[in-house]
Amino acid sequence: MASSVSSQQDQVLVEASSFVRILTLNRPKQLNALSFQMISRLLEHVVAYEEDPNVKLLILKGKGRAFCAGGDVAGVVRDISTGDWRAGANFFLKEFTLNYIMATYSKPQVSILNGIVMGGGAGVSLHGRFRVATENSVFAMPETALGLFPDVGASFFLSRLPGFFGEYLGLTGSKLDGAEMLACGLATHFVPSAKLPMLEAALCHVDSSDPVIISSIIAQYSEQPSLKEQSVYNRLDVIDRCFSGKTVEEILSALIREGRLRGVGACLVREYRMVCHVMQGKFSKDFFEGCRAILLDKDKNPKWEPSRLELIPDSTVDCYFSKVNSEEWEDLKLPTRPKFNLPPYVIAKL
């Protein structure tokens, strides 16, 4: 038992420096993919640190060449294959609760995105106050390739990008570099990776939760990178024309568009309903087929059923937004956040 507990703790490393706590995702061989144990440890830490008056700032980073490549969905599929879809639902319940706590956190979080940040990795970073990209950053929400949809609150943060850029990213799973992340607002700062040790050292001397003070420190090491000539963000006018029309693909983009009118909690509650239907597999098995083709067999040739979007009736789509018809299932119940203790930039998300 002791070795099991130690293994779980080792997946999230903790450093304390004065009033700062540094959490390092530590599964480098798996590109820091979030296991259930990692999510549980992160949730345990962030809840404890919010209540601790001696903690004023959180820094989150990843070990190796990735910040976090996403949730360990292959592990989720293995769990479900034992016959209980609720195991998958429980994974997302814990993950979405963590996303909500981070999105509504009363203390600033600095996420250092020096590498791959995809899917669930975006969920534990982009909801925070400060997101530092580098020349090594690679962002994407690739869930549609797995027969899933952009979750972890993506209907909140993608919906707030310029124009229809969020719809584009959610539907295509396209990758962005650090400069593009900064340009569209996914990142708040761009710091060359060579300066990260100096930035981290400076942040470790912080004795404040004032975001203005923290932002000024990060700004000392920041640069304004130029977009590459072929950057997709330079074609935002074309993207807006293509993704603003009413097409079959609006099945997904409607999720993002409606997110513009909802708080982060409401977005996560709706996404949880949808992901539970996916885990249950009653309306479609495409998620399991996508994971087989991309993550397990890796033939990259999923056999979708049906094979074309136009064959999916609207009634099937509507079912994903309904409550799950199963004993003991409940809607996602997020913790109450006391508004009197939250900074204005957090209250705006509620």
C-alpha positions as CSV (number, residue, x, y, z in Angstrom):
1,M,0.0,0.0,0.0
2,A,2.8,2.4,0.9
3,S,4.4,2.0,-2.5
4,S,1.1,2.6,-4.2
5,V,0.6,5.9,-2.3
6,S,4.1,6.9,-3.1
7,S,3.5,6.3,-6.8
8,Q,0.4,8.4,-6.8
9,Q,2.3,11.3,-5.0
10,D,5.2,11.0,-7.4
11,Q,2.9,11.8,-10.3
12,V,2.5,15.3,-9.0
13,L,5.6,16.8,-7.4
14,V,5.3,19.6,-4.9
15,E,7.8,22.3,-4.0
16,A,7.3,25.0,-1.4
17,S,9.1,28.3,-1.6
18,S,8.0,30.9,0.8
19,F,4.4,31.9,-0.1
20,V,4.6,30.0,-3.5
21,R,3.7,26.4,-4.2
22,I,5.0,24.7,-7.4
23,L,3.1,21.7,-8.7
24,T,4.9,19.7,-11.4
25,L,3.1,17.1,-13.5
26,N,5.4,14.1,-13.5
27,R,4.6,11.4,-16.0
28,P,7.1,12.5,-18.7
29,K,7.0,9.1,-20.6
30,Q,3.3,9.6,-21.0
31,L,3.7,13.3,-21.9
32,N,2.1,14.0,-18.4
33,A,-1.3,12.6,-19.5
34,L,-3.6,13.1,-16.5
35,S,-4.4,9.8,-14.7
36,F,-7.2,9.7,-12.2
37,Q,-4.6,9.7,-9.4
38,M,-3.0,12.9,-10.8
39,I,-6.4,14.6,-11.0
40,S,-7.2,13.6,-7.5
41,R,-3.8,14.8,-6.2
42,L,-4.1,18.1,-8.0
43,L,-7.6,18.7,-6.6
44,E,-6.5,17.8,-3.1
45,H,-3.6,20.3,-3.4
46,V,-5.5,23.3,-4.9
47,V,-8.3,23.0,-2.4
48,A,-5.9,22.9,0.5
49,Y,-3.8,25.8,-0.8
50,E,-6.8,28.0,-1.3
51,E,-7.6,27.7,2.4
52,D,-4.0,28.1,3.5
53,P,-3.2,31.8,4.2
54,N,0.5,31.1,3.8
55,V,0.0,30.2,0.1
56,K,-0.4,33.2,-2.2
57,L,0.5,31.9,-5.6
58,L,0.4,28.6,-7.5
59,I,2.8,27.7,-10.3
60,L,1.9,24.7,-12.5
61,K,4.3,23.1,-14.9
62,G,5.2,19.8,-16.6
63,K,8.3,17.6,-16.5
64,G,9.9,16.8,-19.8
65,R,8.8,18.0,-23.3
66,A,5.1,18.3,-22.5
67,F,3.1,20.4,-20.1
68,C,0.3,17.9,-20.4
69,A,-0.9,16.0,-23.5
70,G,-4.4,15.5,-22.1
71,G,-6.4,13.2,-20.0
72,D,-5.4,9.5,-20.0
73,V,-8.4,8.5,-22.1
74,A,-6.8,5.2,-23.0
75,G,-6.9,4.3,-19.3
76,V,-10.6,5.4,-19.2
77,V,-11.4,3.1,-22.1
78,R,-9.7,0.2,-20.3
79,D,-11.7,0.9,-17.2
80,I,-15.0,1.0,-19.1
81,S,-14.1,-2.3,-20.9
82,T,-14.5,-4.0,-17.6
83,G,-18.2,-3.4,-17.9
84,D,-19.0,-0.2,-15.9
85,W,-19.2,3.0,-17.8
86,R,-19.5,4.9,-14.5
87,A,-15.8,4.4,-14.1
88,G,-15.3,6.7,-17.0
89,A,-18.0,9.1,-15.8
90,N,-16.2,9.3,-12.4
91,F,-13.0,10.2,-14.1
92,F,-14.6,13.2,-15.8
93,L,-16.6,14.2,-12.7
94,K,-13.3,14.6,-10.8
95,E,-11.6,16.3,-13.7
96,F,-14.4,18.8,-14.4
97,T,-14.6,19.6,-10.6
98,L,-10.8,20.4,-10.7
99,N,-11.3,22.5,-13.8
100,Y,-14.1,24.5,-12.1
101,I,-12.0,25.1,-8.9
102,M,-9.1,26.3,-11.0
103,A,-11.4,28.6,-13.1
104,T,-12.9,30.2,-10.0
105,Y,-9.7,30.1,-7.8
106,S,-9.3,33.0,-5.4
107,K,-5.5,33.0,-5.8
108,P,-3.6,33.5,-9.0
109,Q,-2.2,30.5,-10.9
110,V,0.7,30.7,-13.3
111,S,0.8,27.9,-15.8
112,I,4.1,27.5,-17.6
113,L,3.2,25.9,-21.0
114,N,6.7,24.9,-22.2
115,G,5.7,22.1,-24.5
116,I,2.6,20.1,-25.5
117,V,-0.7,21.4,-24.0
118,M,-3.7,19.5,-25.3
119,G,-7.2,18.5,-24.2
120,G,-7.1,17.9,-20.4
121,G,-3.8,19.8,-20.2
122,A,-5.7,22.9,-21.4
123,G,-8.3,22.2,-18.7
124,V,-5.8,22.5,-15.9
125,S,-4.0,25.5,-17.3
126,L,-6.1,27.8,-19.5
127,H,-8.7,28.4,-16.7
128,G,-6.0,30.0,-14.6
129,R,-5.2,33.7,-14.4
130,F,-1.7,33.5,-16.1
131,R,-0.8,31.2,-19.0
132,V,2.8,31.5,-20.1
133,A,3.6,30.2,-23.6
134,T,7.1,29.6,-25.1
135,E,8.6,28.8,-28.4
136,N,8.1,25.1,-27.5
137,S,4.4,25.4,-26.9
138,V,2.0,23.3,-29.0
139,F,-1.7,23.7,-28.2
140,A,-4.6,21.7,-29.6
141,M,-8.1,20.3,-28.7
142,P,-7.9,17.1,-30.7
143,E,-11.0,15.3,-29.1
144,T,-13.0,15.1,-32.4
145,A,-10.4,12.7,-33.8
146,L,-11.3,10.4,-30.9
147,G,-15.0,10.6,-31.5
148,L,-15.4,12.9,-28.5
149,F,-15.9,16.7,-28.3
150,P,-13.8,19.5,-26.8
151,D,-14.5,19.2,-23.1
152,V,-12.8,20.4,-19.8
153,G,-14.6,23.7,-20.1
154,A,-13.6,24.3,-23.7
155,S,-17.1,25.5,-24.5
156,F,-16.2,28.3,-22.2
157,F,-12.6,29.3,-23.2
158,L,-12.9,28.5,-26.9
159,S,-16.1,30.5,-27.1
160,R,-14.3,33.6,-26.0
161,L,-11.7,33.6,-28.7
162,P,-11.9,36.2,-31.5
163,G,-14.5,35.7,-34.2
164,F,-15.1,32.0,-35.0
165,F,-11.6,30.9,-34.2
166,G,-12.9,28.8,-31.3
167,E,-15.2,26.9,-33.6
168,Y,-12.3,26.3,-36.0
169,L,-10.0,24.9,-33.3
170,G,-12.8,22.7,-31.8
171,L,-13.9,21.2,-35.1
172,T,-10.5,20.7,-36.7
173,G,-8.2,20.0,-33.8
174,S,-5.6,22.2,-35.4
175,K,-2.4,22.9,-33.6
176,L,-1.2,26.4,-32.5
177,D,2.3,27.5,-31.5
178,G,3.2,29.8,-28.6
179,A,3.0,33.0,-30.7
180,E,-0.5,32.0,-32.0
181,M,-1.6,31.2,-28.4
182,L,-0.6,34.7,-27.3
183,A,-2.2,36.3,-30.4
184,C,-5.6,34.7,-29.9
185,G,-5.7,35.1,-26.1
186,L,-5.2,31.5,-25.0
187,A,-1.8,32.6,-23.5
188,T,-1.4,35.8,-21.5
189,H,2.4,36.0,-21.9
190,F,5.2,34.7,-24.1
191,V,8.5,34.0,-22.4
192,P,11.5,32.3,-24.2
193,S,12.2,29.0,-22.6
194,A,15.8,30.1,-21.7
195,K,14.3,32.7,-19.4
196,L,12.0,30.4,-17.5
197,P,14.4,29.6,-14.7
198,M,14.8,33.3,-14.0
199,L,11.0,33.9,-14.2
200,E,10.4,31.0,-11.8
201,A,13.0,32.3,-9.4
202,A,11.5,35.8,-9.5
203,L,8.0,34.4,-8.9
204,C,9.2,32.4,-5.9
205,H,9.9,35.7,-4.1
206,V,6.4,36.9,-4.5
207,D,4.6,37.8,-1.2
208,S,1.3,38.8,-2.8
209,S,-1.8,37.5,-4.5
210,D,-2.2,40.8,-6.4
211,P,-2.4,39.8,-10.1
212,V,-1.0,43.2,-11.1
213,I,2.2,42.5,-9.2
214,I,2.5,39.0,-10.6
215,S,1.8,40.2,-14.2
216,S,4.5,42.9,-13.9
217,I,7.0,40.2,-12.9
218,I,6.1,38.0,-15.8
219,A,6.2,41.0,-18.1
220,Q,9.9,41.6,-17.2
221,Y,10.8,38.3,-19.0
222,S,8.2,38.4,-21.7
223,E,8.5,39.1,-25.5
224,Q,6.1,39.9,-28.3
225,P,6.7,37.1,-30.9
226,S,5.9,37.5,-34.5
227,L,3.4,35.2,-36.2
228,K,4.7,33.1,-38.9
229,E,3.7,34.1,-42.4
230,Q,1.7,30.9,-42.9
231,S,0.0,31.2,-39.4
232,V,-3.6,30.2,-39.5
233,Y,-4.4,33.2,-37.3
234,N,-3.5,35.4,-40.2
235,R,-6.5,33.9,-42.0
236,L,-9.0,34.7,-39.4
237,D,-11.2,36.5,-42.0
238,V,-11.4,33.3,-44.0
239,I,-12.1,31.2,-40.9
240,D,-14.9,33.6,-39.9
241,R,-16.6,33.2,-43.3
242,C,-16.3,29.4,-43.3
243,F,-17.4,28.7,-39.7
244,S,-20.2,31.2,-39.4
245,G,-22.5,29.5,-41.8
246,K,-25.2,26.9,-40.7
247,T,-23.8,23.5,-41.6
248,V,-24.0,20.0,-40.3
249,E,-20.8,20.7,-38.4
250,E,-22.8,23.1,-36.3
251,I,-23.6,20.1,-34.1
252,L,-20.3,20.8,-32.4
253,S,-19.9,24.5,-33.0
254,A,-23.3,25.2,-31.4
255,L,-21.8,23.9,-28.2
256,I,-19.1,26.5,-28.4
257,R,-21.3,29.3,-29.5
258,E,-23.8,28.8,-26.7
259,G,-20.8,28.8,-24.3
260,R,-20.5,32.5,-24.9
261,L,-23.7,33.1,-23.0
262,R,-22.9,30.7,-20.1
263,G,-20.6,30.8,-17.1
264,V,-17.9,28.3,-16.7
265,G,-19.9,26.2,-14.3
266,A,-22.9,25.9,-16.6
267,C,-20.5,24.9,-19.5
268,L,-19.0,22.2,-17.4
269,V,-22.4,20.9,-16.2
270,R,-23.5,20.6,-19.8
271,E,-20.3,19.0,-21.0
272,Y,-20.6,16.4,-18.1
273,R,-24.0,15.3,-19.4
274,M,-22.6,14.9,-22.9
275,V,-19.5,13.0,-21.8
276,C,-21.6,10.6,-19.6
277,H,-23.7,9.8,-22.7
278,V,-20.5,9.1,-24.6
279,M,-19.2,6.9,-21.8
280,Q,-22.5,5.0,-21.6
281,G,-22.2,4.3,-25.4
282,K,-26.0,4.0,-25.8
283,F,-26.3,6.4,-28.8
284,S,-22.8,5.8,-30.3
285,K,-19.7,3.7,-29.9
286,D,-17.5,6.2,-31.8
287,F,-15.5,7.3,-28.8
288,F,-14.3,3.7,-28.3
289,E,-13.6,3.3,-32.0
290,G,-11.7,6.5,-32.1
291,C,-9.5,5.5,-29.1
292,R,-8.9,2.2,-30.7
293,A,-7.7,3.7,-34.0
294,I,-5.7,6.6,-32.6
295,L,-4.4,5.4,-29.2
296,L,-4.5,1.6,-29.0
297,D,-4.1,0.0,-32.4
298,K,-2.8,3.3,-33.9
299,D,-4.0,2.5,-37.4
300,K,-5.5,6.0,-37.6
301,N,-8.4,4.6,-39.6
302,P,-11.5,4.8,-37.4
303,K,-14.7,3.3,-38.7
304,W,-17.3,5.8,-37.7
305,E,-21.0,4.7,-37.4
306,P,-22.7,6.3,-39.2
307,S,-19.9,7.2,-41.6
308,R,-21.2,10.6,-42.6
309,L,-22.5,13.5,-40.5
310,E,-25.6,14.0,-42.6
311,L,-26.8,10.6,-41.5
312,I,-27.0,11.6,-37.9
313,P,-30.6,12.7,-37.0
314,D,-31.1,15.9,-34.9
315,S,-33.0,13.7,-32.4
316,T,-29.8,11.8,-31.6
317,V,-27.8,15.0,-31.1
318,D,-30.5,16.3,-28.8
319,C,-30.2,13.2,-26.6
320,Y,-26.6,14.1,-25.7
321,F,-27.9,17.3,-23.9
322,S,-30.5,15.4,-21.9
323,K,-30.1,13.9,-18.4
324,V,-28.7,10.4,-18.4
325,N,-31.3,7.7,-17.8
326,S,-29.5,5.6,-15.3
327,E,-29.9,4.7,-11.6
328,E,-27.6,6.6,-9.3
329,W,-26.6,9.1,-12.0
330,E,-26.7,12.8,-11.1
331,D,-25.9,16.0,-12.8
332,L,-22.5,17.5,-12.0
333,K,-22.7,19.2,-8.7
334,L,-20.0,21.8,-8.5
335,P,-18.8,23.3,-5.1
336,T,-20.3,26.6,-4.1
337,R,-17.8,29.5,-4.5
338,P,-18.2,32.5,-2.1
339,K,-18.2,35.6,-4.3
340,F,-17.1,37.9,-1.5
341,N,-13.7,36.1,-1.5
342,L,-13.1,36.0,-5.3
343,P,-11.3,38.6,-7.4
344,P,-13.3,40.4,-10.2
345,Y,-11.7,38.5,-13.0
346,V,-13.0,35.2,-11.4
347,I,-16.5,36.6,-10.7
348,A,-16.9,37.4,-14.4
349,K,-16.7,33.7,-15.2
350,L,-19.5,32.7,-12.9
